[in-house]
């Protein structure tokens, strides 16, 4: 992290710690305890591009979806400050704590807000709460779709506008900034610097329906462990999403086009039966940029069962079928793994989600 971003985060943290005595404070938290098992003996299943550990054949992995987060907010008139720290798997470390959010918000009017600091990368429909397991019907977001963009935060600014037309609410959000991260792929470690991030999102809300469109551009520099430039490129990301949730039925889907990596879509159908919710997911992707076998029509189904224990706890069980040619979801030091014909593998997960 460069000095300017360190200074920005320290200033925000000082403001958060020394807010006026008459301000409104809010402290809350969330967490997930999850175990995952894969039946693939040659590689580890990992639904996050930025980690190098995952579920291996015959062993329970407790770090993939497990996390613990705390959020502290301060509000005074038109100003607000929000900080969120999350301990989760990062790289090869379980429960590595870091600051995911830390931003100052100014709202001169009800329909206008400006944020500055460390913010959520505004790519997906559920980016704001992708790590809050209790807010999701499944264990984690759709792995075979969200893996293609694992950068979850950036340092910069964001302008939001919204307006109500009767029961219809329209929103527009523009963002700019930069970020960096470490990741591993095919047994090698890299560092990625992302600069010139520019994004524009639009949403339409009407009763139980949400529609969303997003476009993001950025410049990527990828370095190896010796600091040598491995490659650089301009990247573009487009997404369209829709969700209908009336309290009984859930229908959700997104189409995601990451120009340099993959075009992917997923569809979810869920039904609530009292405290139970059953959700089916299907994902399909066309992977780009690698001359490897079977890189089209990559994907598979998933089935999730959730049971709510009151208003702050939920138990989940999940099965998903992931093909071995979904190369970004597997980590192996044996390069031959990625060159062999695709096979379908079963991933089993159980989780306890909670709020506090």
VENVENNOR-V717752 format. One record per pair of residues at least 24 apart in sequence whose ideal C-beta (glycine too) atoms are under 8 Angstrom apart, sorted by the first residue. I is the first residue (numbers start at 1). J is the second residue. Records with the same first field share a line. If there is no record, write none. Layout:
I->J, J
This chain:
1->180
5->155
8->116, 117, 118, 155
9->99, 102, 117, 118, 155
12->81, 83, 102, 103, 104, 117, 118
13->83, 102
15->74, 81, 104
16->72, 74, 81, 83, 102
19->74, 76, 81
20->76
22->76
23->74, 75, 76
24->74, 75, 76
25->72, 73, 74
26->71, 72, 73, 74, 75
27->70, 71, 72, 73
28->70, 71, 355, 356
29->68, 69, 70, 71, 355, 356
30->67, 68, 69, 71, 131, 132, 133, 134, 353, 354, 355, 356
31->66, 67, 68, 69, 133, 353, 354, 356
32->65, 66, 67, 133, 134, 139, 351, 352, 353, 354
33->62, 66, 351, 352
34->62, 64, 65, 66, 133, 139, 349, 350, 351, 352
35->60, 61, 62, 349, 350, 351
36->60, 61, 64, 65, 347, 348, 349
37->61, 347, 348, 349
38->345, 346, 347, 348
39->345, 346, 347
40->324, 330, 345
42->332, 334, 337
43->324, 330, 331, 332, 334, 337
44->330, 331, 332
45->322, 329, 330, 345, 347
46->329, 330, 331
47->140, 143, 144, 146, 147, 329
48->89, 147, 150
49->147, 148, 149, 150, 183, 185, 328
50->90, 91, 150, 151, 181, 182, 183
51->89, 90, 91, 92, 183, 184, 331
52->91, 92, 183, 184, 189, 331
53->89, 92, 94, 331
54->330, 331
55->347
62->94
63->89, 94, 95
64->89, 140
65->133, 139, 140, 349, 351
66->94, 95
67->95, 131, 133
68->95
69->100, 131, 132
71->101
78->106, 107, 108
79->104, 105, 106, 107
80->104, 105, 107
81->105
86->131
88->131
91->182, 183, 184
92->184
100->131, 152, 153
101->153
103->158
111->161, 162, 163
112->159, 160, 161
113->159, 160
114->157, 158, 159, 160
115->157, 158, 159, 160
116->156, 157, 158
117->155
118->153, 154, 155
119->153, 154, 155, 156, 157, 158, 175, 177
120->152, 153
121->149, 151, 152, 153, 154, 179, 197
122->158, 173, 175, 199, 201, 214, 216
123->149, 199, 214, 216, 237, 239
124->149, 214, 239, 241, 254, 256
125->210, 212, 239, 241, 243, 252, 254
127->152
133->314, 316, 351, 353
134->312, 313, 314, 353, 354, 355
136->353
137->250, 268, 270, 277, 279, 304, 306
138->268, 279, 281, 302, 304, 306, 316, 318
139->304, 316, 318, 349, 350, 351
142->254, 266, 268, 281, 283, 302
143->283, 320, 322, 329
144->264, 266, 283, 285, 298, 299, 300, 320, 322, 326, 329
145->254, 256, 264, 265, 266, 283, 285
147->326, 328, 329
148->256, 258, 261, 262, 264, 285, 328
149->237, 256, 258, 261
150->181, 183
151->179, 181, 192, 194
153->179
154->178, 179, 194, 197
155->179
156->197
167->206, 207
168->204, 205, 206
169->203, 204, 205, 206
170->202, 203, 204
171->201, 202, 203, 204, 205
172->200, 201, 202
173->199, 200, 201, 202, 203
174->199, 200, 201
175->199, 200, 201
184->331
185->328, 331
186->327, 332, 335, 338
187->331, 332, 333, 334, 335
188->224
189->224, 225
190->222, 223, 224, 225, 230
191->222, 223, 225
192->220, 221, 222, 223
193->220, 221, 222, 223
194->218, 219, 220, 221
195->219, 221
208->244, 245, 246, 247
209->242, 243, 244
210->241, 242, 243, 244
211->241, 242
212->239, 240, 241, 242
213->239, 240, 241
214->238, 239, 240, 241
233->260
235->259, 260
236->260
247->272
248->272
250->277, 279
259->288
260->288, 289
261->287, 288, 289, 328
262->286, 287, 288, 328
263->288
264->299
275->307, 308, 309
276->305, 306, 307, 308
277->305, 306, 307, 308
278->303, 304, 305, 306
279->303, 304, 305, 306
280->304
281->320
285->326
287->325, 326, 327, 328
290->327
292->325, 327, 338, 339
293->325, 339, 340, 341, 342
294->323, 325, 341, 342
295->325, 327
298->323, 325, 326, 342
299->323, 326
300->344
311->355
312->354, 355, 356
313->352, 353, 354, 355
314->352, 353, 354
315->350, 351, 352, 353
316->349, 350, 351, 352, 353
317->349, 350, 351
318->347, 348, 349, 350, 351
319->346, 347, 348, 349
320->346, 347, 349
321->345, 346, 347
322->346, 347
